[in-house]
């Protein structure tokens, strides 16, 4: 099971997270339409930054980010994926281990 979010054309096209819910690891895939600085961060529901997964210049095309969640508490989180002035938000659930 996973989550797919389709986004508007032009910046980041589609974000896929699988599996979601997850227990120890998941993969986040997204497509960038043009080279740019990209940030991918995971936050707890209270807004505390849990992980910075990406903070770099990336080429156009599809990118895959493995994410080990074993050091995070069970619960619901959200990710922010930022490219230039656009920010996309999605949910991630860490289930029982």
Buried (B, 14 or more C-beta within 10 A) or exposed (E): EEBEBEBEEEBBBEBBBEBBBBBEEBBBBBBBBEEBEBBBBBBBEEEEEBBEBBEEEBEEEEBEBEBEBEEBEEEEBBBBBBBEEEEBEBBBBBBEE
